[in-house]
Amino acid sequence: MRLQAAFLGAVGALALSSAAVAEAPITPRGNFGGGALVSPPRDIFGAGNAIVALRALPKRRLEIEATVRARCAGGDIAASTKVSAAGLFEASGTATQEPSPALKVQTRFVLKGRFTAAGAAEGTISAMIERTLEGNAETCKTGTVKFAVRRPTTGVGSPGAPKAARYYGTTAQRGTGPSRPIVLRVASDGRRLTRGLFGESVKCNDGKLSIGVEAPRTNIRIDARGRVDDRERFKLTEGETIVHVDDRFTAQLGSRGASGTFALSDRTTDRASGRTIQTCKSGTVRWRASR
């Protein structure tokens, strides 16, 4: 939903030769979330997908956190900037992550956007990502990715998923600054949640916090009341260990917005003995989004 703030003033019988309309400056506040999703059958973690989180602070300050995907890797971005009186914002720079001693990811990015209302923004992000694994470097580009974000203040509205709807919002988890984002895409027939993407973190029994991007399954059925219930349980063999994954995602989709939960957990065991090495859980995390 887009709202435009404007006012028209007139005093007494003063005759005006033309209507005096002035647009009030947009002053965003709070947490915004969303991103961009490419359509299936392209990979949900492939190039062109992104999650974007903004936190609008006093004095028009803006915190930005995002993850954008290219062919060879995903790049994490964090920046601070200011919002102009016209609602414009821009940030650029280089971010470096080292997920493991053997892996380094460097992201050179440009992000531009504008607040179309106090609760909505849109923009573009482009990045060049260099992924270096054990000394071997590979470079790839994201291209220009168009994104949208919302501050989810509306309710769900009438139950049921509108055809080709997009939902943008935030979760109850927080990054360094902004709340973590979520973005959902509904099929053109309104019967399937073609894909979703959200930022997440899980806490492990050794006290470490693992941060990443997660997705429910592709093309989940939406029932007649707009409800989604997805559960994934599978195993991943990683060298001498096995990771047992148990993820849950729920949603209630409606004419104005959506809400739901996710719960992520995994248990790593020794492949030979079956002994549990590590457990990680998010707990049940609530989220909400607007169209």
N, C-alpha and C positions, 0 to 999 in steps of 0.2 A: 504494500500500500504506500502511495506517495502523497505527501501533503505539501502544499506550497504556502508559506506564510506571506501574507501581503496585507496592506491596509489602504483604505481610501478615506481621505479626510475632507470634510467640508465644514465651513463655519458660517452660520447665519445665511444671509441671502447673497453671499459673495459669489459672483459669477466667474466661473472658470472657463477659459477658452478650450481646455482639454482636460480629461480626467487625470487627477494627480494620484498616481499609484506608485507606491514605494515598496520595494521588497525588504523585509526585515532580514538582518544577517542571520544565517543559520548557526545556531550554537549547539552542537552535539554534546551529549553527556552520557557517560556510562559505557557499558560493554557492548560491542557489536561483533557478530560472527557470521561466517559464511564461507564462500570460496567459489570454485568452478569445478564442473564435472563434465568430462567428455562422454559422449554417448557410447553404449555398447555397440559392437563387440570389442571396442578398444579397452585396454587394460585399465582397471580401476586405479592401479598404482603407476600407470604409465604417463607419458608426456601430456601436458595440458591440464592435468588435475591439480587442484590447489585448495588449501584451506587458509583462510585469512581471519585474523582476530585484531580488533582495534579497541583501545580504551581511551575515551575522550575525557580529559582532565580539565580543571580550571585553567583560565588564561589561555584557552584554545590550544593547550598542549595535547599531543596525540602519541600514544604508544602503539607500535605495530609489531605483531608476530605473525609469521606465515611460513608455510611449507609449500614449495612449488616443485612439480615433477618434470624432469626431462627424460630423455631416452636412457641415459646411463646412470642416473641417480636422482635423488630428491635433495633439494637444498633448503635448509632452515634459515630464516631471516628474522632479525630483530632490529628495530630502529625506533628513533624518536624524532618527531617533527612538530610543526604547528599547522593549524587549520586557518586559512585566510578568511576574511569577512565574507567572501563569496562561497565559502565551503570547500575550497580546493586544498589538497595536500599532496606532498611529494617527498620521496625518500630514495636514496641510492647509497650504495656502498658495497663492501665485501665482508662476508661472514665465513668463518672457518669452524668446522666441526671435526673431531677425531673420535668416531664411535668406538674404535679399537686401536691398539698400538700399531697395527698394520694398515689401517685405513684412515685417509684424510679426505674431507670433502670441502672444497672452497667454492663459494657462491658469490658471483658479482651480479648485482641486481639493480633494477630501476622499477620503482613502484609509483604510480600516479593515480589519483582518485579525486572524487568530489562527493560531498554530502548533498544529496538531492532533497533531503528533508532532515529534520532533527533526529529521526530514527532510521535513516537509510542512506547507504552510500554505494557507489559503484566505481570501478576503475580498471586499470590494467597492471600487470606485472610481467616483467621479462627478466631472464637470468641466463648467464653462462655458468655452467657447473663443471668444475674439474674434479674428477674422482681419481685418487691415487691409492692403489692397493699394492702393498709390498714393493713400492718404488715404480710401478707401472702406472702412468697417467693416461686418463681418457677424458676428453672434453666434449660436452654436448650443450645444446641450447634448448630453452623451453619454448621459444617463439613468444609472441605476445598473447598472454592469457587474460581474458576478460573475467572479472569477478564481481560479485555483489555481496553486501553484508547488510544485516539488520540488527537493530536493538529489539529483541523480541518482547514487546509490551502488550501485544494483542492476545486474545484467547484463541482457542482452536476454531471457534465458529461452528457452523453446521457440520456434523460428522460426515465424512466421505472425502475421498481424494479427488480434487478437480483434475481434469485431463491436462497432461503435460505441466503440472504444477512444479514450482521450485520453492523450496523452503530454506531459509537461512537463519542461523541462530547460534546460541551458546550453550555450553554445558555447565554443570555445577563445579567442574574442576577449573583450576586456574593455572596459567603459565607463570612466567616471571612477572608479568603485569596483567594483561587482559585475560578474561575468561577464555577457555578453550572453545574453538569454533566447531560448528557442524553444518553440513550442507547436504540436501536431499534432492533427488530428481525422480519425478513420477512419469510413467510411460504415457504416451499419447492417448491410450484408451482408459487411463485412470485406474487400471486394475493391478498394476505392478509397480513396486518401488524398484526402479531399474538400478539405482545405486545410491549409496550414501558414503560420506567420508567425514571423519571427525578426529580431532586431536584428543589424545588420552595419556594417562599415566597410571602405572601400577606400582604398588609398593611391595618389595620382596622381603622375605623373612630374614635376610641379612642386613636389613635396614636401608638398602639402596632403592632409589626411585628410578624406574625405567620410563622414558618418555617417547612417544611415537605417534603414528597416524594409523587409525584402524578403520575398517569398513565392514558392514554386514554383507551378507551374500548378495550377488547380483540377481535382479528380477524376482524379488520376494513377492508373494501374493498379498494383495490388499483386499480385505473382506469388504462386504457391502457397507459396513459402518466406518470404514477408513482405518481399521486396525491392522497392525503388522506385528507378528511374533516370530522371531528368528533365533534359532540356536544352532551353533556349530561346535561339534566335538570331533577332534582329530588328533593325530600324532605326527610329529616331525622328528626324523632321525638326523641328529647332528653329531657326526663323529662317533664318539663313545657314549653319547647320551641320547635320550629320547625325551622330547618335550610333549606333554599331554595338554592340549588346549581345550578349554571349555568357555565359549563366549555366548552371551545372550544380548539381544537387541529387541526393544519393543517400541512401538509408535502408535499414536492416535493422530490421524491426519484429518484436517478439516478445511473449510472454505477460507479461513483467515490465517490459520497457523497450524502448528503441530507441537506435540509434546511426547515425552517417552523416557525410557531408561536404557542404560547399557550396563553390563557387568562382565568384566574380563578376568580370566584366571588361567594360569598355566603352572604345571608342575614338571620339573626336570628330574629325570631319574637316570641312574647309571645303567647303561645298556646291558651289562653282564649280570649284575647282581639284582637290579630292580630297586636299589636303594634310592630314596628321595634325596636329591642334592639341593634343590631350591624350589620354593613356591612363591608366586607373585599374584597379587589380586588388586583389583580396582575398587572392590565393593560395588554396591548398586549406585550408579551415578545418574541423576536426572538431567534432562535437557529440554529446551523449548526453542521454537523457531517461528518465524513469521514469513509470509509470502512476499 
